[in-house]
Amino acid sequence: VTVLFSGVVAFLVNLSIYWIIGNTSAVTYNMFGHFKFCITLIGGYLLFHDPLSLNQALGILCTLAGILSYTHFKLVEQEEGKSRLAQRP
């Protein structure tokens, strides 16, 4: 049962990877991977009281700032593309 459950979870993870790359880009998938890692570190700190060093905390903050910036610029880019399409006769 455990092996079957593990296989189903692996299949769903791969399916989500193909969905993310297919609907966005490989860079977005990479950003998502970094975000998951940050959430893992924060979750370990909050749930299990795993210590975070100053370097880890600064790394998490820098990574999250980069992800937010990337998301902002991509959304602005998409809005500009939509407005250009709407202006075409």
Summary of the structure (lengths in Angstrom):
residues: 89
radius of gyration: 18.1
end to end distance: 59.1
largest distance: 59.1
contacts: 185
relative contact order: 0.07
helix: 89%
strand: 0%
